[in-house]
Amino acid sequence: MHYDHILIRYGELALKGKNKNQFITQLQRNIQQALKHYPDIRVKRSQGRMFIELNGQGPEPIMKQCKKVFGIYSLSLALKVENEESSIKEGALFALTGSPNAKTFKVSVRRVNKGFPIRSQEMNRILGAHLLKNTSIYTVNVHEPDVEIKVEIREKATYIMSTVVRGAGGLPVGTGGKSLLLLSGGIDSPVAGYLMMKRGVQLEMVHFHSPPFTSERAKQKVLDLTKTLTEFGGSINVHLIPFTTLQQEIFKSMPERYAMTIMRRVMLTISEKICHEKNILSLTTGESLGQVASQTLASMNAINEVTNLPVLRPLVALDKEEIITHSKRIGTYDISIRPYEDCCTIFVPKSPATNPKREIIHELEKKVDFTPFMNEAIAKKETIKIVHNVQSDHFDELL
Ligand SMILES: Nc1ncnc2c1ncn2[C@@H]1O[C@H](COP(=O)(O)OP(=O)(O)OP(=O)(O)O)[C@@H](O)[C@H]1O
């Protein structure tokens, strides 16, 4: 006997009607995608659960991959047996005796198949008695058992489990629409992207770079960050925008105090154009309040003016420590701290305005028309598709 399935639980209660079906279909697709290197396994759905049929494949790597799939609340290794009392008894004994270091147990039966002749409570008693009779070291503890033997009696078969592992939670990527993430090489924006993916949002990236002031390795850093994020939700397109000429024009013609704000407005304007082209309905940034001078509410207010799209800022209320903790856990931190220059770190004004005024910006922007430079930058856009990376193993647990 051996565990031959993985049972997957998702937050079904929160779902209703049409959304529910879309959620489940997307989740199934995402699990299949995450397991694409295991051709023998099958992912099936049935009555509020998803099942992975292992077909001889060892469960550890499959569990590990599944722990990164958003929408999964918990997973259990499961033994499939026939809907027969004797088979269920045998399976329960296998599950109990295979639990290392356990001294106490509890049996929890769920009878999903109401056609099964023995009711759940009765079945709990039958199985408990069977386990006590056939072992000598275990006792029952219904309140705080070392191991809980879960038995799900379903339409066609019964699944027996002794462990529950927490999944990544959230919603399946692809159920929440699309957002364009402004991805710098820093610590924050990859974390912002991760949090949006956790809410089911599919990402595309835009990155502004300024060759030759920024190197190939700085560009590679952004591609590597994206590759890490693909582990949570499939392939991602990265749009690289050459920003050198625009930055030089801005820093040449605008007062230093306002150059940063105007540069951000230009970034957002270009990003919005990409959204229109790609049918993406929102933008995401890694800004959080009060971290640096340009991340004040006044600054966000001045920047936001150039777009009607929602600008999502999932880090807005987090402090740096929390953001760093996230980035270490998801595997982006070590890439983010590589010491290559970003376009924004090269053209840094000494004292950017912390309280930029829209009226002043309007006056300044009347003097120079950046549109031709923006159009040129967009025309020179380079798009790279980063394929879903399913082979990394740099972490085990997501919270
Ligand atoms: N070169 C860039 N390309 C794309 N987006 C950028 C770029 N530089 C900055 N951004 C966007 O603007 C946000 C604010 O940038 P800023 O440099 O002020 O903040 P930060 O806290 O250092 O963020 P990060 O750690 O993400 O770089 C970033 O989180 C990112 O979303």
The ligand as a Tripos MOL2 file, in Angstrom:
@<TRIPOS>MOLECULE
LIG
   31    33     1     0     0
SMALL
NO_CHARGES

@<TRIPOS>ATOM
      1 N1         13.1560   51.7190  -14.2990 N.pl3     1 LIG1
      2 C1         11.9020   51.4540  -13.9610 C.ar      1 LIG1
      3 N2         11.1060   50.7130  -14.7590 N.ar      1 LIG1
      4 C2          9.8390   50.4150  -14.4300 C.ar      1 LIG1
      5 N3          9.2500   50.8490  -13.2890 N.ar      1 LIG1
      6 C3          9.9790   51.6100  -12.4530 C.ar      1 LIG1
      7 C4         11.3260   51.9620  -12.7300 C.ar      1 LIG1
      8 N4         11.7730   52.7030  -11.7140 N.ar      1 LIG1
      9 C5         10.7630   52.8270  -10.8390 C.ar      1 LIG1
     10 N5          9.6620   52.1680  -11.2610 N.ar      1 LIG1
     11 C6          8.3450   52.0420  -10.5950 C.3       1 LIG1
     12 O1          8.1670   53.1270   -9.7120 O.3       1 LIG1
     13 C7          8.0630   52.6210   -8.3650 C.3       1 LIG1
     14 C8          8.7320   53.5980   -7.4040 C.3       1 LIG1
     15 O2         10.0700   53.6510   -7.7120 O.3       1 LIG1
     16 P1         11.1450   54.1690   -6.6370 P.3       1 LIG1
     17 O3         12.4870   54.0130   -7.2410 O.co2     1 LIG1
     18 O4         10.7140   55.4910   -6.1380 O.co2     1 LIG1
     19 O5         10.8100   53.2210   -5.4300 O.3       1 LIG1
     20 P2         11.4680   51.9820   -4.7270 P.3       1 LIG1
     21 O6         10.8430   51.9380   -3.3890 O.co2     1 LIG1
     22 O7         12.9420   52.0180   -4.8320 O.co2     1 LIG1
     23 O8         10.8380   50.7920   -5.5860 O.3       1 LIG1
     24 P3         11.5910   49.5390   -6.1680 P.3       1 LIG1
     25 O9         12.2090   48.8620   -4.9870 O.co2     1 LIG1
     26 O10        10.5140   48.7370   -6.8260 O.co2     1 LIG1
     27 O11        12.6040   50.0700   -7.1550 O.co2     1 LIG1
     28 C9          8.7230   51.2660   -8.4030 C.3       1 LIG1
     29 O12         8.2690   50.4310   -7.3680 O.3       1 LIG1
     30 C10         8.2990   50.7680   -9.7600 C.3       1 LIG1
     31 O13         6.9860   50.2740   -9.7370 O.3       1 LIG1
@<TRIPOS>BOND
     1     1     2 1
     2     2     3 ar
     3     2     7 ar
     4     3     4 ar
     5     4     5 ar
     6     5     6 ar
     7     6     7 ar
     8     6    10 ar
     9     7     8 ar
    10     8     9 ar
    11     9    10 ar
    12    10    11 1
    13    11    12 1
    14    11    30 1
    15    12    13 1
    16    13    14 1
    17    13    28 1
    18    14    15 1
    19    15    16 1
    20    16    17 2
    21    16    18 1
    22    16    19 1
    23    19    20 1
    24    20    21 2
    25    20    22 1
    26    20    23 1
    27    23    24 1
    28    24    25 2
    29    24    26 1
    30    24    27 1
    31    28    29 1
    32    28    30 1
    33    30    31 1
@<TRIPOS>SUBSTRUCTURE
     1 LIG1         1 GROUP 0 **** ****
